[in-house]
């Protein structure tokens, strides 16, 4: 049976791979359309992936301690990513 830590790392890896695919799709959309919004979208997805990866790495490095710090890092990167995604949708 996998421990909760292993399940967390597996789900984080799946989320990171999915996010990288989205970054690639946004970059391809930028190449096809040359719309600046696609660059903002790809940056947003990249920051969301960075949130996942940095939180997972931080959890492993700190032996799954300091939950407050891990959440702060995750929320900071995620917020930045979602702001870029929002900007890509609302900007003209």
KOLTOR-21446 format. One record per atom (N, C-alpha, C, O): x, y, z; residue number from 1; atom name; residue in one letter. Coordinates in steps of 0.001 Angstrom, whole numbers, always signed. Layout:
<atoms>
ATOM        X        Y        Z  resi  name  resn
ATOM        X        Y        Z   NUM    CA     A
...
</atoms>
This chain:
<atoms>
ATOM        X        Y        Z  resi  name  resn
ATOM     +849    -1181       +0     1     N     X
ATOM       +0       +0       +0     1    CA     X
ATOM     +896    +1247       +0     1     C     X
ATOM    +1864    +1336     +756     1     O     X
ATOM     +554    +2191     -854     2     N     X
ATOM    +1313    +3431     -927     2    CA     X
ATOM     +941    +4343     +239     2     C     X
ATOM     -224    +4427     +629     2     O     X
ATOM    +1937    +5017     +784     3     N     X
ATOM    +1670    +5980    +1841     3    CA     X
ATOM    +1102    +7259    +1233     3     C     X
ATOM    +1149    +7467      +21     3     O     X
ATOM     +579    +8084    +2081     4     N     X
ATOM       +3    +9347    +1616     4    CA     X
ATOM    +1062   +10225     +952     4     C     X
ATOM     +760   +10960      +12     4     O     X
ATOM    +2298   +10150    +1437     5     N     X
ATOM    +3383   +10930     +837     5    CA     X
ATOM    +3643   +10488     -594     5     C     X
ATOM    +3837   +11318    -1482     5     O     X
ATOM    +3645    +9176     -813     6     N     X
ATOM    +3859    +8664    -2169     6    CA     X
ATOM    +2705    +9049    -3096     6     C     X
ATOM    +2919    +9427    -4248     6     O     X
ATOM    +1495    +8949    -2583     7     N     X
ATOM     +337    +9349    -3399     7    CA     X
ATOM     +400   +10828    -3749     7     C     X
ATOM      +50   +11222    -4862     7     O     X
ATOM     +846   +11651    -2799     8     N     X
ATOM     +990   +13079    -3057     8    CA     X
ATOM    +2017   +13333    -4152     8     C     X
ATOM    +1783   +14144    -5048     8     O     X
ATOM    +3143   +12649    -4085     9     N     X
ATOM    +4184   +12842    -5093     9    CA     X
ATOM    +3737   +12366    -6471     9     C     X
ATOM    +4057   +12998    -7477     9     O     X
ATOM    +3007   +11266    -6524    10     N     X
ATOM    +2501   +10763    -7812    10    CA     X
ATOM    +1487   +11738    -8397    10     C     X
ATOM    +1536   +12047    -9587    10     O     X
ATOM     +574   +12218    -7572    11     N     X
ATOM     -423   +13165    -8082    11    CA     X
ATOM     +225   +14492    -8473    11     C     X
ATOM     -212   +15134    -9428    11     O     X
ATOM    +1264   +14910    -7743    12     N     X
ATOM    +1986   +16131    -8105    12    CA     X
ATOM    +2694   +15969    -9446    12     C     X
ATOM    +2704   +16886   -10267    12     O     X
ATOM    +3279   +14806    -9660    13     N     X
ATOM    +3945   +14545   -10939    13    CA     X
ATOM    +2936   +14570   -12084    13     C     X
ATOM    +3216   +15124   -13146    13     O     X
ATOM    +1763   +13972   -11873    14     N     X
ATOM     +732   +13982   -12915    14    CA     X
ATOM     +261   +15409   -13201    14     C     X
ATOM      +49   +15777   -14356    14     O     X
ATOM      +99   +16203   -12155    15     N     X
ATOM     -305   +17601   -12331    15    CA     X
ATOM     +765   +18392   -13068    15     C     X
ATOM     +446   +19218   -13922    15     O     X
ATOM    +2026   +18148   -12748    16     N     X
ATOM    +3121   +18856   -13421    16    CA     X
ATOM    +3185   +18497   -14897    16     C     X
ATOM    +3373   +19374   -15740    16     O     X
ATOM    +3031   +17220   -15220    17     N     X
ATOM    +3054   +16797   -16629    17    CA     X
ATOM    +1891   +17420   -17386    17     C     X
ATOM    +2062   +17902   -18506    17     O     X
ATOM     +716   +17410   -16784    18     N     X
ATOM     -449   +18020   -17422    18    CA     X
ATOM     -219   +19512   -17644    18     C     X
ATOM     -551   +20040   -18705    18     O     X
ATOM     +342   +20185   -16660    19     N     X
ATOM     +628   +21615   -16789    19    CA     X
ATOM    +1644   +21901   -17877    19     C     X
ATOM    +1508   +22880   -18610    19     O     X
ATOM    +2667   +21053   -17991    20     N     X
ATOM    +3672   +21240   -19039    20    CA     X
ATOM    +3046   +21076   -20413    20     C     X
ATOM    +3410   +21786   -21351    20     O     X
ATOM    +2107   +20148   -20539    21     N     X
ATOM    +1384   +19991   -21812    21    CA     X
ATOM     +608   +21270   -22131    21     C     X
ATOM     +583   +21713   -23279    21     O     X
ATOM      -20   +21857   -21121    22     N     X
ATOM     -757   +23112   -21332    22    CA     X
ATOM     +177   +24257   -21711    22     C     X
ATOM     -165   +25084   -22556    22     O     X
ATOM    +1353   +24309   -21093    23     N     X
ATOM    +2342   +25325   -21469    23    CA     X
ATOM    +2713   +25156   -22934    23     C     X
ATOM    +2756   +26132   -23683    23     O     X
ATOM    +2979   +23926   -23341    24     N     X
ATOM    +3324   +23652   -24736    24    CA     X
ATOM    +2213   +24042   -25694    24     C     X
ATOM    +2476   +24605   -26757    24     O     X
ATOM     +965   +23744   -25321    25     N     X
ATOM     -169   +24111   -26172    25    CA     X
ATOM     -288   +25624   -26306    25     C     X
ATOM     -574   +26130   -27391    25     O     X
ATOM      -71   +26348   -25211    26     N     X
ATOM     -155   +27810   -25270    26    CA     X
ATOM     +979   +28394   -26108    26     C     X
ATOM     +774   +29363   -26839    26     O     X
ATOM    +2163   +27815   -26008    27     N     X
ATOM    +3285   +28289   -26828    27    CA     X
ATOM    +3009   +28017   -28306    27     C     X
ATOM    +3267   +28870   -29155    27     O     X
ATOM    +2486   +26834   -28611    28     N     X
ATOM    +2124   +26534   -30015    28    CA     X
ATOM    +1045   +27494   -30516    28     C     X
ATOM    +1079   +27920   -31670    28     O     X
ATOM      +92   +27833   -29653    29     N     X
ATOM     -946   +28790   -30043    29    CA     X
ATOM     -333   +30161   -30309    29     C     X
ATOM     -752   +30860   -31232    29     O     X
ATOM     +655   +30547   -29508    30     N     X
ATOM    +1334   +31828   -29756    30    CA     X
ATOM    +2055   +31800   -31094    30     C     X
ATOM    +1982   +32765   -31855    30     O     X
ATOM    +2745   +30718   -31388    31     N     X
ATOM    +3464   +30610   -32661    31    CA     X
ATOM    +2491   +30701   -33830    31     C     X
ATOM    +2797   +31313   -34853    31     O     X
ATOM    +1319   +30091   -33677    32     N     X
ATOM     +336   +30093   -34758    32    CA     X
ATOM     -367   +31440   -34906    32     C     X
ATOM     -675   +31853   -36024    32     O     X
ATOM     -623   +32129   -33798    33     N     X
ATOM    -1439   +33341   -33848    33    CA     X
ATOM     -662   +34626   -33590    33     C     X
ATOM    -1102   +35704   -33990    33     O     X
ATOM     +489   +34524   -32928    34     N     X
ATOM    +1294   +35669   -32508    34    CA     X
ATOM     +524   +36630   -31599    34     C     X
ATOM     +800   +37829   -31575    34     O     X
ATOM     -435   +36097   -30858    35     N     X
ATOM    -1181   +36896   -29892    35    CA     X
ATOM     -449   +36895   -28551    35     C     X
ATOM      -90   +35841   -28026    35     O     X
ATOM     -235   +38079   -28012    36     N     X
ATOM     +480   +38209   -26742    36    CA     X
ATOM     -242   +37488   -25605    36     C     X
ATOM     +391   +37043   -24647    36     O     X
ATOM    -1545   +37375   -25710    37     N     X
ATOM    -2311   +36700   -24661    37    CA     X
ATOM    -1855   +35252   -24487    37     C     X
ATOM    -1925   +34709   -23384    37     O     X
ATOM    -1396   +34635   -25552    38     N     X
ATOM     -943   +33249   -25465    38    CA     X
ATOM     +361   +33140   -24674    38     C     X
ATOM     +594   +32142   -23993    38     O     X
ATOM    +1200   +34156   -24764    39     N     X
ATOM    +2421   +34173   -23945    39    CA     X
ATOM    +2052   +34309   -22476    39     C     X
ATOM    +2618   +33620   -21626    39     O     X
ATOM    +1104   +35194   -22169    40     N     X
ATOM     +660   +35353   -20783    40    CA     X
ATOM      +37   +34057   -20271    40     C     X
ATOM     +244   +33673   -19120    40     O     X
ATOM     -716   +33397   -21123    41     N     X
ATOM    -1334   +32123   -20746    41    CA     X
ATOM     -258   +31076   -20447    41     C     X
ATOM     -346   +30354   -19454    41     O     X
ATOM     +754   +30999   -21308    42     N     X
ATOM    +1809   +30012   -21077    42    CA     X
ATOM    +2605   +30336   -19805    42     C     X
ATOM    +2994   +29422   -19077    42     O     X
ATOM    +2851   +31618   -19531    43     N     X
ATOM    +3528   +32002   -18291    43    CA     X
ATOM    +2692   +31630   -17068    43     C     X
ATOM    +3222   +31174   -16055    43     O     X
ATOM    +1394   +31831   -17177    44     N     X
ATOM     +507   +31455   -16075    44    CA     X
ATOM     +547   +29964   -15802    44     C     X
ATOM     +662   +29542   -14651    44     O     X
ATOM     +454   +29167   -16853    45     N     X
ATOM     +525   +27721   -16669    45    CA     X
ATOM    +1890   +27310   -16125    45     C     X
ATOM    +1978   +26405   -15295    45     O     X
ATOM    +2948   +27963   -16583    46     N     X
ATOM    +4295   +27640   -16096    46    CA     X
ATOM    +4422   +27932   -14600    46     C     X
ATOM    +5038   +27156   -13871    46     O     X
ATOM    +3847   +29040   -14140    47     N     X
ATOM    +3892   +29353   -12711    47    CA     X
ATOM    +3072   +28364   -11893    47     C     X
ATOM    +3449   +28028   -10771    47     O     X
ATOM    +1965   +27897   -12438    48     N     X
ATOM    +1155   +26900   -11742    48    CA     X
ATOM    +1926   +25588   -11631    48     C     X
ATOM    +1876   +24921   -10598    48     O     X
ATOM    +2640   +25218   -12697    49     N     X
ATOM    +3497   +24032   -12636    49    CA     X
ATOM    +4609   +24258   -11609    49     C     X
ATOM    +4941   +23351   -10845    49     O     X
ATOM    +5184   +25461   -11589    50     N     X
ATOM    +6239   +25769   -10623    50    CA     X
ATOM    +5721   +25639    -9192    50     C     X
ATOM    +6453   +25198    -8306    50     O     X
ATOM    +4479   +26017    -8966    51     N     X
ATOM    +3885   +25869    -7639    51    CA     X
ATOM    +3835   +24405    -7237    51     C     X
ATOM    +4181   +24052    -6110    51     O     X
ATOM    +3410   +23566    -8150    52     N     X
ATOM    +3312   +22138    -7866    52    CA     X
ATOM    +4681   +21534    -7602    52     C     X
ATOM    +4878   +20819    -6619    52     O     X
ATOM    +5620   +21827    -8485    53     N     X
ATOM    +6955   +21232    -8364    53    CA     X
ATOM    +7676   +21749    -7115    53     C     X
ATOM    +8275   +20967    -6378    53     O     X
ATOM    +7619   +23059    -6878    54     N     X
ATOM    +8327   +23608    -5717    54    CA     X
ATOM    +7736   +23105    -4409    54     C     X
ATOM    +8469   +22865    -3449    54     O     X
ATOM    +6423   +22944    -4363    55     N     X
ATOM    +5795   +22433    -3147    55    CA     X
ATOM    +6176   +20981    -2911    55     C     X
ATOM    +6483   +20589    -1785    55     O     X
ATOM    +6157   +20183    -3973    56     N     X
ATOM    +6527   +18770    -3832    56    CA     X
ATOM    +7995   +18631    -3426    56     C     X
ATOM    +8321   +17841    -2540    56     O     X
ATOM    +8878   +19391    -4068    57     N     X
ATOM   +10301   +19342    -3707    57    CA     X
ATOM   +10522   +19823    -2272    57     C     X
ATOM   +11287   +19227    -1515    57     O     X
ATOM    +9849   +20896    -1919    58     N     X
ATOM    +9966   +21410     -556    58    CA     X
ATOM    +9471   +20402     +473    58     C     X
ATOM   +10048   +20272    +1552    58     O     X
ATOM    +8412   +19698     +138    59     N     X
ATOM    +7883   +18687    +1058    59    CA     X
ATOM    +8888   +17556    +1249    59     C     X
ATOM    +9100   +17097    +2371    59     O     X
ATOM    +9504   +17109     +168    60     N     X
ATOM   +10489   +16033     +268    60    CA     X
ATOM   +11722   +16503    +1033    60     C     X
ATOM   +12211   +15803    +1920    60     O     X
ATOM   +12223   +17687     +692    61     N     X
ATOM   +13429   +18208    +1342    61    CA     X
ATOM   +13209   +18391    +2841    61     C     X
ATOM   +14101   +18110    +3641    61     O     X
ATOM   +12031   +18857    +3215    62     N     X
ATOM   +11723   +19108    +4630    62    CA     X
ATOM   +11050   +17927    +5316    62     C     X
ATOM   +10520   +18065    +6419    62     O     X
ATOM   +11072   +16768    +4666    63     N     X
ATOM   +10470   +15550    +5222    63    CA     X
ATOM    +9000   +15774    +5599    63     C     X
ATOM    +8540   +15304    +6640    63     O     X
ATOM    +8285   +16483    +4757    64     N     X
ATOM    +6860   +16759    +4907    64    CA     X
ATOM    +6555   +17494    +6216    64     C     X
ATOM    +5518   +17266    +6839    64     O     X
ATOM    +7470   +18375    +6623    65     N     X
ATOM    +7272   +19242    +7786    65    CA     X
ATOM    +7072   +20671    +7274    65     C     X
ATOM    +7147   +20915    +6070    65     O     X
ATOM    +6822   +21599    +8170    66     N     X
ATOM    +6641   +23020    +7835    66    CA     X
ATOM    +5528   +23237    +6814    66     C     X
ATOM    +5740   +23857    +5772    66     O     X
ATOM    +4367   +22733    +7118    67     N     X
ATOM    +3233   +22836    +6200    67    CA     X
ATOM    +2896   +24283    +5875    67     C     X
ATOM    +2507   +24588    +4747    67     O     X
ATOM    +3036   +25163    +6832    68     N     X
ATOM    +2720   +26572    +6597    68    CA     X
ATOM    +3591   +27179    +5511    68     C     X
ATOM    +3097   +27904    +4648    68     O     X
ATOM    +4887   +26885    +5549    69     N     X
ATOM    +5808   +27388    +4533    69    CA     X
ATOM    +5477   +26794    +3168    69     C     X
ATOM    +5484   +27500    +2159    69     O     X
ATOM    +5189   +25501    +3142    70     N     X
ATOM    +4846   +24846    +1879    70    CA     X
ATOM    +3588   +25459    +1266    70     C     X
ATOM    +3527   +25683      +57    70     O     X
ATOM    +2599   +25724    +2095    71     N     X
ATOM    +1363   +26328    +1592    71    CA     X
ATOM    +1600   +27754    +1103    71     C     X
ATOM    +1020   +28173     +101    71     O     X
ATOM    +2445   +28493    +1803    72     N     X
ATOM    +2749   +29855    +1382    72    CA     X
ATOM    +3424   +29865      +13    72     C     X
ATOM    +3066   +30667     -850    72     O     X
ATOM    +4394   +28983     -187    73     N     X
ATOM    +5074   +28883    -1478    73    CA     X
ATOM    +4079   +28468    -2565    73     C     X
ATOM    +4051   +29050    -3650    73     O     X
ATOM    +3268   +27460    -2260    74     N     X
ATOM    +2287   +26992    -3242    74    CA     X
ATOM    +1310   +28093    -3615    74     C     X
ATOM    +1055   +28329    -4796    74     O     X
ATOM     +768   +28761    -2618    75     N     X
ATOM     -216   +29809    -2893    75    CA     X
ATOM     +402   +30991    -3632    75     C     X
ATOM     -249   +31589    -4489    75     O     X
ATOM    +1638   +31333    -3317    76     N     X
ATOM    +2298   +32443    -4001    76    CA     X
ATOM    +2486   +32172    -5482    76     C     X
ATOM    +2115   +32993    -6321    76     O     X
ATOM    +3061   +31020    -5807    77     N     X
ATOM    +3248   +30670    -7217    77    CA     X
ATOM    +1906   +30495    -7928    77     C     X
ATOM    +1728   +30958    -9055    77     O     X
ATOM     +965   +29823    -7261    78     N     X
ATOM     -348   +29601    -7883    78    CA     X
ATOM    -1065   +30916    -8158    78     C     X
ATOM    -1639   +31103    -9231    78     O     X
ATOM    -1031   +31823    -7190    79     N     X
ATOM    -1687   +33118    -7377    79    CA     X
ATOM    -1084   +33863    -8562    79     C     X
ATOM    -1812   +34411    -9389    79     O     X
ATOM     +239   +33882    -8644    80     N     X
ATOM     +883   +34519    -9791    80    CA     X
ATOM     +466   +33869   -11104    80     C     X
ATOM     +192   +34562   -12084    80     O     X
ATOM     +419   +32556   -11124    81     N     X
ATOM      +11   +31848   -12334    81    CA     X
ATOM    -1420   +32159   -12732    81     C     X
ATOM    -1710   +32428   -13898    81     O     X
ATOM    -2309   +32120   -11752    82     N     X
ATOM    -3715   +32403   -12073    82    CA     X
ATOM    -3923   +33857   -12493    82     C     X
ATOM    -4801   +34144   -13307    82     O     X
ATOM    -3121   +34781   -11946    83     N     X
ATOM    -3221   +36171   -12393    83    CA     X
ATOM    -2817   +36302   -13864    83     C     X
ATOM    -3452   +37041   -14616    83     O     X
ATOM    -1763   +35586   -14277    84     N     X
ATOM    -1384   +35600   -15686    84    CA     X
ATOM    -2469   +34977   -16559    84     C     X
ATOM    -2773   +35493   -17635    84     O     X
ATOM    -3051   +33877   -16104    85     N     X
ATOM    -4132   +33247   -16873    85    CA     X
ATOM    -5311   +34216   -16998    85     C     X
ATOM    -5869   +34384   -18082    85     O     X
ATOM    -5686   +34847   -15889    86     N     X
ATOM    -6781   +35810   -15913    86    CA     X
ATOM    -6472   +36974   -16841    86     C     X
ATOM    -7326   +37403   -17617    86     O     X
ATOM    -5250   +37483   -16757    87     N     X
ATOM    -4857   +38594   -17635    87    CA     X
ATOM    -4931   +38185   -19110    87     C     X
ATOM    -5339   +38974   -19961    87     O     X
ATOM    -4536   +36954   -19397    88     N     X
ATOM    -4570   +36500   -20799    88    CA     X
ATOM    -5999   +36444   -21328    88     C     X
ATOM    -6240   +36629   -22521    88     O     X
ATOM    -6936   +36187   -20432    89     N     X
ATOM    -8348   +36120   -20864    89    CA     X
ATOM    -8958   +37509   -20979    89     C     X
ATOM    -9737   +37766   -21898    89     O     X
ATOM    -8616   +38410   -20059    90     N     X
ATOM    -9265   +39720   -20011    90    CA     X
ATOM    -8577   +40792   -20849    90     C     X
ATOM    -9230   +41748   -21268    90     O     X
ATOM    -7277   +40657   -21104    91     N     X
ATOM    -6547   +41683   -21850    91    CA     X
ATOM    -6964   +41683   -23314    91     C     X
ATOM    -7325   +40651   -23880    91     O     X
ATOM    -6905   +42849   -23897    92     N     X
ATOM    -7271   +42950   -25321    92    CA     X
ATOM    -6141   +43507   -26099    92     C     X
ATOM    -6250   +43670   -27315    92     O     X
</atoms>
